Amino acid sequence: MDVYEFNANPFEQFHRGWALVTAGDEKQFNTMTVSWGSMGTLWNKPIITVYVKPVRYTSEFLKEKDHFTVSFYGPEYKKALSLLGTKSGRDGDKVKESGLTPKFLENGVTFEEASRTFVLKKIYEAPFVPEQVPAFAHDAYYTEEAEHIVFIGEVEQVL
């Protein structure tokens, strides 16, 4: 599928539909649910941006790997995505518990149940700068944990 053929509303897709961001390979990977993200164009490249707190296990994989995936699911998988967003892969096999089936790709990992998967090459990574985070956001999200890390990936493949 051509990258420009995906016509979902990105506001609804992340906020209400959620997604999984997954990094790693067949030997070891981790995934987590994200509801903060965007799709667009940067530096004349189609991109997806996700925001992950550094305390999340998945952030270690995102930092280490050059590729990651962002995958979307139908509403029947909301319970699985909820579980994958609340449990840590450090504590056990949350993927097995979710019932989703890993699908290993040349440059990443997705799941058989995904309705759409974007394979992304990481082109930018940086933490939010605490002094530049608005007070309302800092008070709501960062009083107990560090600010999110921004991961931007160039879309290389759409499945």
WOCOR-V660207 format. One line per field, one symbol per residue. psi: psi as a letter, one per 40 degrees, with the letter a starting at -180 (. if undefined). A space follows every 50 residues. Layout:
psi->???
This chain:
psi->hhdeeheihddddddddiihhhiaaddhiiiihiehiiiahhffihihhi hhieehddddddddieiiihiiiideeddddddeeeihedeagdddddei hihhidfahaidehdhhhhhhheihiiihdeehiddddddefdeiiiihh hhhhhdih.
